[in-house]
Amino acid sequence: MTGTNKTYNPIPENHKIYKELYNLYKQLHDGFGINNNVNIFNVMKDLLNIRDTVRRIS
């Protein structure tokens, strides 16, 4: 996407977090693009919770 030809490989230990982030991405995608009836009010709070969890683990 950036044209740097750099490859990023997922960290297996972070799989749960990746899944949570992807589910939020899909919710936003559907809320903004496909179906305007999707409730996206939780997304920011969920992202903040993920951030706080990751910071505690690190």
N, C-alpha and C positions, 0 to 999 in steps of 0.2 A: 504494500500500500504506500510505502514511503519512497520506494525506489532505491533502498540501500542494499538490497540483496542479502540482508541479514535474516537468518532463520532463528525463530524462537521455538524451543521445544517445551512442551508442558512438563511441569514438575508433578510426578505421580502423587506425591503427598498432598497436593493442592486440589485434587480431583473434586472433592466435595464443594469447595469454594467455587471452582470453575462452573460446576453444575448450577449452583445457586445464582451466580452472575448471569449465566446463559438463560436461565428461566426468567430473570428480570428483564434481560434484553428482549426476549420473545414477548413478554408482556407489554413492554414499551412499543415494540414493533407493531403489534396488533392494535394497541391503543391509538397510535398516531397514524397508522397506515391502513389497516384492513377493516377494523371494527371499532368504531368510535364509542361503543358501549362497554368496552373493557375498562374495568376500574384500575387506575394506575396510582391511586393516592398512597399506596403503601410503599412504592418503589424507593423514594428517598430515605425513608426510615429503615427499610431493609438494607439499602446500601450502607448507611451509617452503622448498622449493626454488624454487617460483614466487615467493614473497616475496623471497628472496635475489636472484633474477634481476632482478626489477623494481627492487629497490633499487640494484643495480649499474648498471642502464640509466639510472635517474633522476638 
